[in-house]
């Protein structure tokens, strides 16, 4: 039996338009024509990312209709980091600066990580940590922390 293939990441969001603004500012191309709206607002969008992974955004109202176990917890964020690669080390700093200047909380300022990449984390409108990582430069690797 073949292993399952990760196909998409689905985020249930509290305010679709605010979330769309964040991910567009991050640099994702999300045409308005791909956003499913009803009279009560925006409820779903499929974003196809390079490499084939999909990012699906759903409103809480829609999630309650397709997931019988959906429970609104009232707390933001989760225990995962949504990771995005950027082309250069400088791009990590640029994206982080642009997003934090726009008011999104910075959780980890850009730094040279021990695994050889430039890395930073910002928070999306629903409190999800969003990682920004440059390509790994093997010449910049150093021992990891003593845990």
Beta strands, then each sheet from edge to edge (+ up, - down):
strand 1: 8-13
strand 2: 35-38
strand 3: 41-48
strand 4: 54-59
strand 5: 81-85
strand 6: 106-112
strand 7: 118-123
strand 8: 129-133
sheet 1: 1+ 4+ 3- 2+
sheet 2: 5+ 8+ 7- 6+
end
